[in-house]
Amino acid sequence: MAGLSIAHSLQMRGLRGTLLFAALGHAVPTLGEHVAINVLKELCHRVEPQAQDVPLAITLGWYPISYATFAMV
């Protein structure tokens, strides 16, 4: 789904807009997951691969959700 969202964004917004949204679309949810997992100790995911205890699937999963909402608005 992340790949389809990126392809749609490239077609509609171009490379610069896609890169800007991708940076924010991945950075904000990843930071939130990192805080919830490592700082607050609220979550514990058992999905691999992980980077600093934040699963890659979680990071990539938030992008289609946020992009679809952005595209509809």
Sine and cosine of phi, psi and omega as CSV:
sin_phi,cos_phi,sin_psi,cos_psi,sin_omega,cos_omega
0.00,0.00,-0.60,0.80,0.01,-1.00
-0.89,0.46,-0.62,0.78,0.01,-1.00
-0.91,0.42,-0.66,0.75,0.04,-1.00
-0.91,0.41,-0.63,0.78,0.03,-1.00
-0.90,0.43,-0.65,0.76,0.01,-1.00
-0.93,0.38,-0.65,0.76,0.03,-1.00
-0.89,0.46,-0.67,0.74,0.02,-1.00
-0.91,0.42,-0.67,0.74,0.00,-1.00
-0.90,0.44,-0.64,0.77,0.04,-1.00
-0.88,0.47,-0.65,0.76,-0.01,-1.00
-0.93,0.36,-0.64,0.76,-0.11,-0.99
-1.00,0.05,-0.62,0.79,-0.15,-0.99
-0.91,-0.42,-0.15,0.99,-0.01,-1.00
0.99,0.11,0.05,-1.00,-0.09,-1.00
-0.92,0.39,-0.72,0.70,-0.06,-1.00
-0.89,0.45,-0.74,0.68,0.02,-1.00
-0.89,0.45,-0.61,0.79,0.02,-1.00
-0.91,0.41,-0.71,0.71,0.00,-1.00
-0.91,0.42,-0.63,0.77,0.03,-1.00
-0.90,0.44,-0.74,0.67,0.00,-1.00
-0.92,0.40,-0.61,0.79,0.02,-1.00
-0.90,0.43,-0.64,0.77,0.02,-1.00
-0.89,0.46,-0.73,0.68,0.02,-1.00
-0.96,0.29,-0.60,0.80,-0.04,-1.00
-0.93,0.36,-0.39,0.92,0.07,-1.00
-0.99,-0.17,-0.56,0.83,-0.09,-1.00
-0.94,0.33,-0.71,0.70,-0.07,-1.00
-0.91,0.41,-0.76,0.65,0.04,-1.00
-0.91,0.42,-0.59,0.81,0.02,-1.00
-0.91,0.41,-0.66,0.76,0.06,-1.00
-0.89,0.45,-0.67,0.74,0.04,-1.00
-0.88,0.47,-0.69,0.72,0.04,-1.00
-0.90,0.43,-0.65,0.76,0.01,-1.00
-0.88,0.48,-0.70,0.72,0.02,-1.00
-0.90,0.43,-0.70,0.72,-0.03,-1.00
-0.91,0.41,-0.56,0.83,-0.05,-1.00
-1.00,0.08,-0.77,0.64,-0.16,-0.99
-1.00,-0.08,-0.52,0.85,-0.07,-1.00
-1.00,-0.06,-0.82,0.58,-0.05,-1.00
-1.00,0.10,-0.30,0.95,-0.03,-1.00
0.84,0.54,0.62,0.79,-0.02,-1.00
-1.00,0.02,-0.52,0.86,-0.08,-1.00
-0.86,-0.50,0.43,-0.90,0.11,-0.99
-0.57,-0.82,0.98,-0.21,0.00,-1.00
-1.00,-0.01,0.62,-0.79,0.05,-1.00
-0.90,-0.44,0.72,0.69,-0.01,-1.00
-0.91,-0.41,0.69,-0.72,0.03,-1.00
-0.94,-0.34,0.44,-0.90,-0.10,0.99
-0.98,0.20,0.40,-0.92,-0.03,-1.00
-0.79,-0.62,0.49,-0.87,0.13,-0.99
-0.81,-0.59,0.91,-0.41,-0.07,-1.00
0.80,0.60,0.72,0.69,0.04,-1.00
0.93,0.37,0.11,0.99,0.06,-1.00
-0.97,-0.23,0.89,-0.46,-0.03,-1.00
-0.92,0.38,0.62,-0.79,0.03,-1.00
-0.90,0.44,-0.59,0.81,0.01,-1.00
-0.89,0.46,-0.58,0.82,0.03,-1.00
-0.93,0.37,-0.70,0.72,-0.01,-1.00
-0.89,0.46,-0.72,0.70,0.00,-1.00
-0.95,0.30,-0.44,0.90,-0.02,-1.00
-0.95,0.32,-0.47,0.89,-0.01,-1.00
-0.97,0.25,-0.45,0.89,-0.06,-1.00
-0.88,0.47,-0.77,0.64,0.00,-1.00
-0.88,0.47,-0.55,0.84,0.02,-1.00
-0.91,0.41,-0.76,0.65,-0.04,-1.00
-0.94,0.33,-0.59,0.81,-0.01,-1.00
-0.94,0.34,-0.64,0.77,0.02,-1.00
-0.89,0.46,-0.65,0.76,0.05,-1.00
-0.90,0.44,-0.71,0.71,0.02,-1.00
-0.88,0.47,-0.68,0.73,-0.03,-1.00
-0.92,0.39,-0.59,0.81,0.01,-1.00
-0.94,0.34,-0.59,0.81,-0.02,-1.00
-0.95,0.32,0.00,0.00,0.00,0.00
